[in-house]
Amino acid sequence: MKILWSPLAVERLENIFEYIAKENNSAAHKMAERIFKKVETLSKYPDRGRKVPESNREEIREVFIGEYRIIYRVETKGVLILSIRNFKQLLPDKDLD
């Protein structure tokens, strides 16, 4: 399956990178790499993540990497990465659109 990124997910990844890079540039690169690798696995196993509890929709799923939730939607054309959030943050409805 093809992996697609929403503009919001790209923005969130950039924010995560910038936040970590303030303290440790190397750690920021490693986290970004870990996130990309985790997302790549979704092309072969899109249903591996659990349903997002806030949505209760079968096609909205999430996987975890460290303290981050990678939230995505399984579609017929591929997997759309919707957002990346710290698991301590509330998930606004707009992140699921």
N, C-alpha and C positions, 0 to 999 in steps of 0.2 A: 504494500500500500504506500501511497505517496504521503509525505509529511508536509503539512502546510502550517505556517505560523501566522496568527492574527497580529495586527499592529500592536495591540495591547500586550500580547505575550512578548513580543520583541522589546517593547518599552520596559516591561518588568524585568526581563533578563538584563538589559543594559543598566537598569537601576541597581539590581543585585550586584552586578559586576563593579559598578562605580562605588557602591557602599563598601564592599569587601576590599577593593583596591586602595581605599583611603588608608587602611592599616597594613595591607600586605598584597602587593600586586601579583605575586606568584600564586597566592591562595585564590585570588579572584580568577586567574586564568584556569587554575585546576577545577574550581567549582563550575565555571562555564563549560569546560570540557566534560565534566561529569554529567551535567545537565544535557548536553548535546548527545552524549552516548546513551543516556537513559531514553531520550526521545527517539533516537534511532531504533531502539528495540521495539518501539510501538509499530513500526512498519510491518514487522512479522507477527507480532502478538498484540493487536490493538485492544483486545478484550482483557488483557492481563490486569489492568488497574481495577480498583473497586469503584462502584457507583459513588458519585459525590453525594454525601448525605444531605447537603443543603438543597440539592435539585431533585433528588429521587427520580431521575430520568435515566433510563437504561443506557442511552448513548453518551451521556456526560460522565466521564470517568477521571480518575486521578491516580498518579503514581507518586511516590515520595523519593526525594534525594536529599539526604541530610535533613535540614529543618524546612525544606521547601516542598510544596505541593505543586506538581505539574498537572494542570487541569486541561483536559482535552475532550473533543467530541469525535466519536466514530461516525464517519459519513461513508456513503457509497464510493465517493471518489478518493477517499483517503482519511487521514487523521488530521484534524485541525487542532493545533495547540491554542487554547483559549487564553490561558493566564498562568502565571507562576506566582505563588504567594507563600509567604512564611506561614507555617501551620498555626502560628499564634494569632494571625490576623483574621478578622472576619472576612467572609467571602461575599462581596456585594453581588446582587443579581446581575448587574451590567457585565460582570466578568464572564457570565455564562451565555451571553448573546453572540 
